[in-house]
Amino acid sequence: MLMTLSLQLPKSPSVGWTPPGVIEEGSSVNLTCSSKANPVAKYTWTKVTIGHSPGHSVQGQQLSFHPIQSSDSGQYLCTAKNDLGTKSSPISIDMLKFVQPYGPKHTFVIPSPPGEIMEGGSVTLSCSSDANPAADYTWFRDNQPLPWEPRRPYTLDPVSSKDRGTYRCHAENQYGYLGSNSVFIDVQCEWKTIVTKNLRLNSNNTNLYLLTPLTDSCNGSIQFVIGLNNVMPLLLPLVLEPQL
C-alpha cells in the first residue's frame, strides 16, 4: 500500500500568552507559539530590541516567566522552523498592563437613593474601593456584621423601621483592609388613618370638635387629628389616663 506524505513548510506561527487577561508584575506568565508544519516545526523565542542585535534565544514552544518583571516588557519573536523553511511571528508585551497589587484605598459607601427613606420603600448601599486584586466586602449595621455576599451591594427592600441605623463596609484583600465612612439610614414612618368613625369631642350650637385617630406604621403609636368645624386640624398625641 503506497502512502503519500504531504510535506508542508511552517505557516506563520500563532502567538499568545497564558493565563489570559491582565498581567500582574510578579505573576507567572507563559508566551505560547504554534504553527502547522510537516515535518513538525521546532520553535525558538528571541527578544527583539530596536536598534540592537537580537538577544539571547530560547528553544521551545513556550517562553516562561516565573515571575515576570517590568523589565521583561518588549517585543518577542517566535520562529517556527522545519527542513522546508522558516516562519516567524512577533508578540509585544508592551501592550500588556503591568499592575502592582495593593490593598484597598478610598473605601466609601454610597446610598441610592440618598436621604430619608419611607418605610416600605427600598434603598441600595454600594461599597466602593480601589484595590488590586478586587476587594471583598463585609457590611456592618451599628457595628454588628451583616450576612451578605462579599461583592454585592447591600439592598433593603422593603425597608422597615428595624433597618434604621448606621451602616458601613469593610474592604479587604490579601494586601490589606480599609473601613469606609458611615451612612445613617433614617427610616420615616407613615401615619395612617384608623378605620373608624370620627369621635365627637364636644359640640354646641356653633362649634363641633371631631377627633380622627392615626397610627404610626413603625411602632403602632396613636395620635389624633382634632378639627374644629372646617378649621385647619391639629395633630395631638394620645394621652391614656389610668382608670380608677
PLY file of the C-alpha trace (Angstrom):
ply
format ascii 1.0
element vertex 244
property float x
property float y
property float z
element edge 243
property int vertex1
property int vertex2
end_header
0.00 0.00 0.00
1.50 3.29 -1.12
1.25 6.14 1.38
1.61 9.75 0.32
3.14 12.18 2.79
2.09 15.79 2.46
5.04 17.98 3.31
4.37 21.49 4.49
6.63 24.36 5.42
5.64 26.14 8.64
2.79 28.60 8.49
3.07 31.93 10.30
3.01 30.98 14.00
0.06 31.85 16.21
1.32 33.54 19.36
-0.33 34.40 22.67
0.08 34.19 26.44
-1.37 32.31 29.39
-3.12 32.94 31.65
-5.10 35.39 29.50
-6.02 38.89 30.62
-4.16 41.50 32.63
-0.67 40.55 33.79
0.34 41.43 37.33
4.00 42.07 37.94
5.34 39.19 39.97
2.93 36.63 38.48
3.79 33.65 36.28
3.27 34.08 32.52
3.87 31.80 29.53
4.22 33.03 25.95
2.92 30.36 23.58
3.62 29.66 19.91
2.18 27.13 17.46
2.41 26.52 13.72
1.13 23.94 11.25
4.07 22.18 9.61
5.19 18.78 8.32
7.72 17.74 9.45
6.82 19.19 12.85
8.45 22.56 13.43
10.97 23.42 16.07
10.45 26.72 17.91
12.80 29.48 19.02
11.96 32.58 21.10
14.06 35.72 20.78
13.66 39.10 22.45
13.89 41.92 19.92
15.37 45.25 20.96
15.06 48.09 18.44
18.46 49.32 17.32
20.27 46.31 18.73
21.05 42.80 17.54
18.63 40.04 18.66
19.11 38.98 22.23
19.54 35.52 23.69
17.36 32.83 22.06
15.40 30.18 23.94
14.37 26.87 22.39
10.84 25.59 22.94
7.20 26.23 22.13
6.71 28.21 25.34
8.67 31.06 26.87
8.06 31.17 30.61
8.48 33.96 33.16
8.45 32.95 36.85
7.90 35.68 37.95
7.50 38.32 35.25
9.02 41.75 35.87
8.54 45.14 34.24
12.00 44.73 32.69
10.60 41.78 30.70
8.34 44.08 28.67
9.17 44.42 24.99
8.76 42.56 21.70
9.43 38.86 21.32
9.78 36.86 18.12
8.69 33.25 17.79
10.33 31.36 14.90
8.95 28.02 13.63
11.40 26.02 11.53
11.49 22.66 9.77
13.50 21.23 6.84
11.33 23.10 4.34
11.56 26.60 5.69
11.11 29.14 8.47
8.29 31.45 9.55
8.23 33.98 12.39
5.59 35.98 14.28
6.11 38.77 16.84
4.27 39.42 20.08
4.60 42.56 22.16
4.16 42.51 25.88
4.41 46.29 25.92
0.65 46.16 25.33
0.15 44.09 28.48
-0.60 46.12 31.55
1.67 45.51 34.49
-0.31 46.21 37.65
1.36 46.30 41.03
-1.01 44.69 43.56
-2.09 46.82 46.51
-4.55 46.88 49.39
-7.86 48.79 49.42
-7.82 52.58 49.12
-10.58 55.21 49.05
-13.27 52.97 50.53
-16.71 54.55 50.91
-20.45 53.74 50.99
-22.92 55.25 48.50
-26.68 55.05 49.32
-29.20 55.04 46.47
-31.47 56.90 46.78
-29.80 59.23 49.31
-31.60 60.90 52.20
-34.61 59.81 54.21
-36.33 56.55 53.25
-40.03 55.90 53.77
-40.96 52.62 55.41
-41.94 50.17 52.67
-39.56 51.77 50.15
-36.15 50.45 49.13
-32.52 51.54 49.37
-29.29 50.05 48.00
-25.92 50.58 49.66
-22.87 50.19 47.39
-19.35 49.78 48.75
-16.62 51.21 46.52
-12.91 50.65 46.99
-9.81 50.96 44.81
-7.90 47.69 45.24
-5.89 45.18 43.21
-6.93 42.44 43.25
-10.55 43.42 43.84
-11.59 43.55 47.49
-14.24 41.53 49.25
-16.68 43.49 51.42
-18.13 42.95 54.87
-21.18 45.01 55.83
-21.95 46.35 59.33
-25.03 47.93 60.90
-24.42 49.67 64.21
-21.02 47.90 64.33
-22.60 44.44 64.00
-21.59 42.34 60.94
-24.36 41.55 58.45
-24.62 38.27 56.49
-24.25 39.28 52.85
-22.36 38.17 49.73
-18.84 39.68 49.74
-19.01 41.61 46.44
-22.69 42.56 46.11
-24.34 45.86 47.09
-26.45 45.66 50.25
-30.15 46.08 49.43
-33.04 46.75 51.80
-36.33 46.03 50.05
-38.76 46.70 51.58
-37.33 48.96 54.27
-38.78 48.59 57.75
-38.27 50.51 60.98
-35.85 47.84 62.25
-33.50 48.73 59.38
-32.89 52.20 60.83
-29.23 52.52 61.81
-25.66 53.37 60.84
-24.11 51.34 58.02
-20.52 50.94 56.86
-18.46 48.46 54.87
-15.04 46.88 55.30
-12.93 46.23 52.15
-10.22 43.56 52.31
-7.87 41.63 50.01
-4.64 39.75 50.69
-2.69 43.02 50.72
-4.68 44.92 53.33
-8.03 46.21 54.53
-9.77 49.56 54.99
-13.07 50.63 56.56
-15.47 53.05 54.91
-17.36 56.12 56.02
-20.59 55.62 57.98
-24.02 56.26 56.47
-27.12 56.70 58.64
-30.33 55.26 57.19
-33.26 57.20 58.62
-36.50 55.28 58.08
-39.51 57.56 58.08
-42.84 56.19 59.34
-46.14 56.74 57.62
-49.18 57.93 59.57
-52.30 56.04 58.61
-55.92 56.79 59.49
-57.51 54.17 61.68
-60.68 52.96 60.03
-63.31 54.12 62.47
-65.89 56.86 62.83
-64.65 60.27 63.94
-65.07 60.73 67.67
-67.18 63.69 68.80
-65.24 65.52 71.47
-67.69 68.35 72.20
-70.44 70.18 70.42
-72.71 73.14 70.94
-74.77 75.35 68.72
-71.74 76.86 66.93
-68.76 74.55 67.35
-68.20 70.87 66.57
-64.97 69.14 67.60
-64.01 65.86 65.86
-61.12 63.50 66.66
-59.58 61.39 63.84
-57.30 58.66 65.18
-53.99 57.98 63.33
-51.50 55.16 63.86
-47.72 55.21 63.37
-46.79 52.45 60.88
-43.42 51.89 62.55
-44.30 51.30 66.17
-48.08 51.41 66.37
-48.32 54.59 68.47
-51.50 56.59 68.08
-52.15 60.30 67.67
-55.35 62.23 66.99
-56.15 64.93 64.49
-58.53 67.39 66.12
-60.69 69.54 63.89
-62.93 72.46 64.77
-65.58 72.74 62.07
-63.54 73.39 58.87
-60.55 74.94 60.63
-57.03 73.54 59.94
-56.69 70.35 62.05
-54.08 69.97 64.76
-52.02 66.82 65.48
-52.29 65.86 69.13
-50.68 62.94 71.00
-52.91 60.35 72.57
-52.86 60.55 76.37
-54.08 57.49 78.18
-55.19 58.17 81.76
-55.35 55.35 84.24
-58.80 54.15 85.13
-59.69 54.28 88.80
0 1
1 2
2 3
3 4
4 5
5 6
6 7
7 8
8 9
9 10
10 11
11 12
12 13
13 14
14 15
15 16
16 17
17 18
18 19
19 20
20 21
21 22
22 23
23 24
24 25
25 26
26 27
27 28
28 29
29 30
30 31
31 32
32 33
33 34
34 35
35 36
36 37
37 38
38 39
39 40
40 41
41 42
42 43
43 44
44 45
45 46
46 47
47 48
48 49
49 50
50 51
51 52
52 53
53 54
54 55
55 56
56 57
57 58
58 59
59 60
60 61
61 62
62 63
63 64
64 65
65 66
66 67
67 68
68 69
69 70
70 71
71 72
72 73
73 74
74 75
75 76
76 77
77 78
78 79
79 80
80 81
81 82
82 83
83 84
84 85
85 86
86 87
87 88
88 89
89 90
90 91
91 92
92 93
93 94
94 95
95 96
96 97
97 98
98 99
99 100
100 101
101 102
102 103
103 104
104 105
105 106
106 107
107 108
108 109
109 110
110 111
111 112
112 113
113 114
114 115
115 116
116 117
117 118
118 119
119 120
120 121
121 122
122 123
123 124
124 125
125 126
126 127
127 128
128 129
129 130
130 131
131 132
132 133
133 134
134 135
135 136
136 137
137 138
138 139
139 140
140 141
141 142
142 143
143 144
144 145
145 146
146 147
147 148
148 149
149 150
150 151
151 152
152 153
153 154
154 155
155 156
156 157
157 158
158 159
159 160
160 161
161 162
162 163
163 164
164 165
165 166
166 167
167 168
168 169
169 170
170 171
171 172
172 173
173 174
174 175
175 176
176 177
177 178
178 179
179 180
180 181
181 182
182 183
183 184
184 185
185 186
186 187
187 188
188 189
189 190
190 191
191 192
192 193
193 194
194 195
195 196
196 197
197 198
198 199
199 200
200 201
201 202
202 203
203 204
204 205
205 206
206 207
207 208
208 209
209 210
210 211
211 212
212 213
213 214
214 215
215 216
216 217
217 218
218 219
219 220
220 221
221 222
222 223
223 224
224 225
225 226
226 227
227 228
228 229
229 230
230 231
231 232
232 233
233 234
234 235
235 236
236 237
237 238
238 239
239 240
240 241
241 242
242 243
